[in-house]
Structures are given as C-alpha cells and as structure tokens.
Amino acid sequence: MSDLDLDELRSELDDFAQPEKKGGRSPREERIIAGFEEIQRFVEKSGHAPRHGENGDIFERLYAVRLDRLRALEDCRSLLMPFDHQGLLTGAAVGAAASADSMDEDELLAELEGAAGSSDITKLRHVRTNAEKREAEEIANREKCLDFENFKSLFQQVQSDLESGARTTRRFVKDAGFLKADIQTGQFFILGGQTAYVAEIGEPIKAPNGETDARLRVIYSNGTESDLLLRSLQRALYKDEAGRRITEPSAGPLFDNQTGDGDQASGIVYVLRSKSEEPSIAAHREILHKIGVTGGDVERRIANAQLDPTFLMADVEIVATYELYNINRTRLENLIHRIFGAARLDIAIKDRFGNPVTPREWFLVPLFVIDEAIERIRDGSITGCVYDPHTAKLVRAALLSGGDTA
C-alpha cells in the first residue's frame, strides 16, 4: 500500500466505480422524459395537442391528463423545457382537466411507469372504448315484449324445424361489405343462448363513423325485445363463439360438411380455369372461371376439353370443387349462373367444324367471391344476392339497380 501514491490508488478504484447515469438523470426523470416524448409523437401524428372529451380516443385522453399534470409540476416543466420544441408546456390547457388536478406526483409516476421501457401506453389491456361500452349496453338492454304472443308460434315452429332437420344452424360469418347481406327482416339467429328474431328493420341512418346503419326491432325467445342497431347485432353475433344463423327451411343441407345417414350424393359444383393462350382469354386468366354442376367425375368431364367449345377449345385446370347432397342440380346451377350473370363472358368460339359456339358457363369473377357465394348458399343468406362486377362483391339486387339500401 505504501508503494502506491494517491493518483495510483484513485486509478485502481476507478475500475470499481458505479457507471454514471445517462445524462446524470434519475430513473424518475427518465420516465418523465419518455412519457413526454410519447405525447410529442402523438402531436406529430395527429397535428394537435391531446384533448379531453368523451369523443376522444382513450389514449388521447390519457395523454391529455398526463400533459396537464406535467404542466402543473414546476420540476417537470423545468426538466422538459429543453425538449419542448412544440410549445406543449407553455400552451393553454385543452378542455377540462379535473382528473389531472386530482392526480398527485406518485400517481403521475405510476401512470408514466413503463414509458421508458418496453411497455407502451398504446398497448393497454382490457380497456374498452366508449363505442364498445355503448354497444355492449345496447345488446344487454332488453325489455319485456308486450305483444310476444304474436311471435310465440314462430319460435315454436323454428324449434320444431331444428329438431326435424328442416332448418340448421350455421356459424355467423363477417359482413361481406353491404348493409344487409347478413341480416334481413324475418331471419332468426342465436345470440347469447337465446333465439333472436328480426321483426323490423328501420330506415337507414348514418353512423358517426360514416357507415350506413339501421335500427332493428329484435324479439327474443325468452319474451324480451331490444331496438339495437343492425351493425351492433352483426358484431355481437360475430364475437359470440356460440352465435349462429338459423337457415331458412328451403335452404336445407345443400353443402353439409359430412354426409348424413339418409343423404344421397347429388353431384359436385366445380370451378375451372382455362389454359388457353388466346390473348383475350389469357389476359383475364386469374379471374376467368367456368362454374358448373355435374353428377359424375369432374376429371372425366374435362378429359377432352381441348376439343370442346364449352371449355374454350383448350385444356383446363380444376381450382375448386364443392360436393353436394339432396339437391336439384339443374336448379342449383341456374341459381349460380343467375348470381354471376352480370359477369358472364361474352365470347364466340369456333368448334372443330368452324361453327361459332357461345359458351354460357364462363364468368369474370374472382375465386374468393365464388367461395363466398357457395358459403351463402350453404347458410341460406344468398337470397336476393347478385355479383356486382364494378365492386367485385356480392350485393343485394336492389343495390345494384340503384334501389334503397334498406
């Protein structure tokens, strides 16, 4: 020890010194700065300071409370002033800030906790927006149906149809993009364990987000009713794992996933794509499909496609098939061709003898829309639907002709 002078001792001890804090700031100061930077990113993205109010996003309102409190604490303002290139700390408070006034420093730090780390205020769990809360309340708010006797027999008949197999239940699929593609007057659904009947659909209205909506009168099998919005019912059915559509009696088991004991195979819906190199055909190869119904083997049906004008005098590939049971093949094929009639290919092909032939089963329609049409035939929601080539969607026939969307 005597051999070391003070400078050497200091050098030795430096190796064991605690690393200096970044910028000389405490963890508390780092959290405050990180929280303020989140507010700055919000301002850069939105173009305005965070505001209070029920109409605001939950995160914007949290940012507004945070900013008000940072403005109110002198030490926070002093710390953040060098970073405040947007003038947020000197700006007037936006809206009411009662919740910020009641927040002490510990609560502020707790609210800022994690802002400097991997946690992010925009990743809050279990926080519902006001719209979601109102929607949940709307679904839950039911009152006694005073004229339930007028509907009681309908529920009894539906139950009888389900037990006999005349009706089935199908998983409720997400709205395909038109107002009433999934919900119509007179339809039955299962929601929250109750059978729900859509008794009335009111005039179309504009929702705050710009979408078209409508007020419904929905009667439930337990003798209650509600006047919820159409889109609220759609979303509730979609989110309910047990939510189901009850098919119409006429729909029947068109495309059962499994064959029942008494089912007789009736045929296959097939979708083909042409391999023709004819420019007018090749240019639309990805959306040009032949849709047909056969009672035999599809491979055998297309064996000599290159010799048949029905197949555009070229080989084809099978892109989809759907097996069906207990169904009139001719009627089903006519239904499918009616749905896609507006997209039918208008072309004349010469046969082997030079005679012009106009094939009638080729349509300019994407495969995903054909899949949707088959699913809607399966669950009974295809009634009144046609294909709109301009939007590449299935729509109500009234919408395509310019009719009322209600």
Residue pairs with C-beta under 8 A, 6 or more apart in sequence:
4 12
22 30
25 33
27 116
28 109
29 79
30 116
31 109
31 112
31 113
31 115
31 116
32 70
32 76
32 79
32 80
32 109
32 112
33 79
33 80
33 83
33 116
34 112
34 115
34 116
35 66
35 70
35 111
35 112
35 115
35 116
36 70
36 80
36 83
36 84
36 88
37 83
37 115
38 63
38 115
38 120
38 121
39 50
39 63
39 66
39 67
39 88
40 83
40 85
40 86
40 88
42 50
42 59
42 60
42 63
43 49
43 50
43 86
43 88
46 60
49 64
49 67
49 88
49 91
49 94
50 56
50 60
50 61
50 62
50 63
50 64
50 66
50 67
50 94
51 60
51 61
51 64
51 94
51 95
52 61
52 64
52 65
52 94
52 95
52 96
52 97
53 61
53 95
54 130
55 130
56 64
57 129
58 124
58 127
58 129
59 121
59 122
59 124
62 111
62 121
63 121
64 94
64 95
64 97
64 100
65 97
65 99
65 100
65 103
65 111
66 100
66 108
66 111
66 112
67 88
68 93
68 97
68 100
68 101
69 76
69 100
69 103
69 108
70 76
70 77
70 80
70 89
70 108
71 77
71 89
71 93
72 100
72 101
73 105
73 108
77 89
80 89
81 89
84 90
103 111
113 119
114 120
115 121
128 136
135 232
135 235
135 236
138 226
138 228
138 229
138 232
139 191
139 192
139 226
139 228
139 232
139 233
139 236
141 226
142 220
142 224
142 225
142 226
143 224
143 225
143 226
144 223
144 224
144 225
145 151
145 219
145 220
145 223
145 224
145 225
148 219
148 223
148 225
151 197
151 199
151 219
154 197
155 195
155 197
155 221
158 167
158 188
158 195
158 246
159 195
161 167
161 249
162 168
162 169
162 246
165 253
166 249
166 252
167 246
167 247
167 248
167 249
167 251
168 246
168 247
168 251
168 253
169 190
169 244
169 245
169 246
169 247
170 244
170 245
170 247
170 378
170 379
170 380
171 243
171 244
171 245
172 182
172 189
172 237
172 238
172 240
172 243
172 244
172 245
173 182
173 238
173 375
173 379
174 238
175 181
175 182
175 231
175 234
175 238
176 182
176 372
176 393
176 394
177 391
177 393
178 393
178 394
178 395
178 396
178 399
178 405
179 204
179 212
179 214
179 230
179 396
179 399
179 405
179 406
180 201
180 214
180 230
180 396
180 405
180 406
181 381
181 385
181 394
181 395
181 396
182 234
182 245
182 381
183 189
183 198
183 201
183 216
183 230
183 233
183 234
184 198
184 201
184 383
184 384
185 198
185 199
185 200
185 201
186 197
186 198
187 197
187 198
187 245
187 246
188 195
188 196
188 197
188 198
188 245
188 246
189 195
189 196
189 198
189 233
189 237
189 243
189 244
189 245
189 246
190 196
190 242
190 243
190 244
190 245
190 246
191 233
191 236
191 237
191 240
191 243
192 236
192 240
192 242
193 242
194 220
194 221
194 222
195 220
195 221
195 246
196 218
196 219
196 220
196 221
196 233
197 218
197 219
197 220
197 221
198 216
198 217
198 218
198 233
199 217
199 218
199 219
199 225
200 216
200 217
201 214
201 215
201 216
201 230
201 406
202 214
202 215
202 216
202 217
202 406
203 214
203 406
204 212
204 213
204 214
204 404
204 405
204 406
205 212
205 213
205 214
205 215
206 212
206 213
207 213
207 229
207 231
211 231
212 405
213 229
213 230
213 231
214 229
214 230
214 406
215 227
215 228
215 229
215 230
216 227
216 228
216 229
216 230
216 233
217 225
217 227
218 225
218 226
218 227
218 228
218 233
219 225
220 226
228 236
236 243
237 243
237 244
237 245
245 379
245 380
245 381
247 379
247 380
248 380
248 383
250 380
251 377
251 378
251 379
251 380
252 326
252 327
253 260
253 263
253 325
253 326
254 324
254 325
254 327
254 332
254 377
254 378
255 322
255 323
255 324
255 325
255 374
255 377
255 378
256 263
256 325
259 265
259 325
260 325
263 325
263 326
264 325
264 326
265 323
265 324
265 325
266 295
266 324
266 325
266 326
266 327
266 328
266 329
267 293
267 294
267 295
267 296
267 323
267 324
267 327
267 329
268 293
268 294
268 295
268 298
268 321
268 322
268 323
268 324
269 291
269 292
269 293
269 321
269 322
269 324
269 332
269 336
269 374
270 290
270 291
270 292
270 293
270 294
270 298
270 301
270 318
270 320
270 321
270 322
271 289
271 290
271 291
271 318
271 319
271 320
271 321
271 367
271 370
272 289
272 290
272 292
272 302
272 311
272 316
272 317
272 318
272 319
273 285
273 286
273 288
273 289
273 290
273 316
273 317
273 319
274 281
274 285
274 288
274 290
274 311
274 312
274 314
274 315
274 316
274 362
275 314
275 315
275 316
275 317
276 282
276 312
276 313
276 314
277 314
278 312
278 314
280 347
281 288
281 312
281 314
281 347
284 364
286 366
287 364
287 365
287 366
287 367
288 345
288 362
288 363
288 364
289 319
289 362
289 363
289 365
289 367
289 370
290 311
290 316
290 359
290 361
290 362
290 363
291 336
291 337
291 340
291 361
291 363
291 370
292 333
292 361
293 324
293 329
293 330
293 332
293 333
293 336
294 301
294 329
295 329
298 318
298 321
299 318
302 311
302 316
302 318
305 311
305 314
305 315
305 316
306 313
306 314
306 315
307 313
307 352
309 349
309 350
309 351
309 357
309 359
310 357
310 359
310 361
311 359
312 347
312 349
312 359
312 362
313 349
313 350
313 351
319 367
320 367
320 370
320 371
322 374
324 332
332 377
335 377
335 382
336 373
336 377
337 344
337 360
337 361
338 386
339 373
339 382
339 385
339 386
339 387
339 394
340 363
340 365
340 370
340 373
340 386
340 387
341 386
341 387
342 386
342 387
342 388
342 389
342 400
343 363
343 364
343 365
343 387
343 389
344 360
344 362
344 363
344 364
345 359
345 362
345 363
345 364
346 358
347 358
347 359
347 362
348 356
348 357
348 358
349 356
349 357
349 358
349 359
350 356
350 357
351 357
363 387
364 389
365 387
365 389
365 392
366 392
369 387
369 392
369 393
369 394
372 394
373 382
373 385
373 387
373 394
376 382
376 385
376 394
384 396
384 397
384 398
385 394
385 395
385 396
385 397
386 394
386 395
386 396
386 397
386 400
387 393
387 394
387 395
388 394
388 395
388 399
388 400
396 403
396 405
397 403
398 404
398 405
399 405
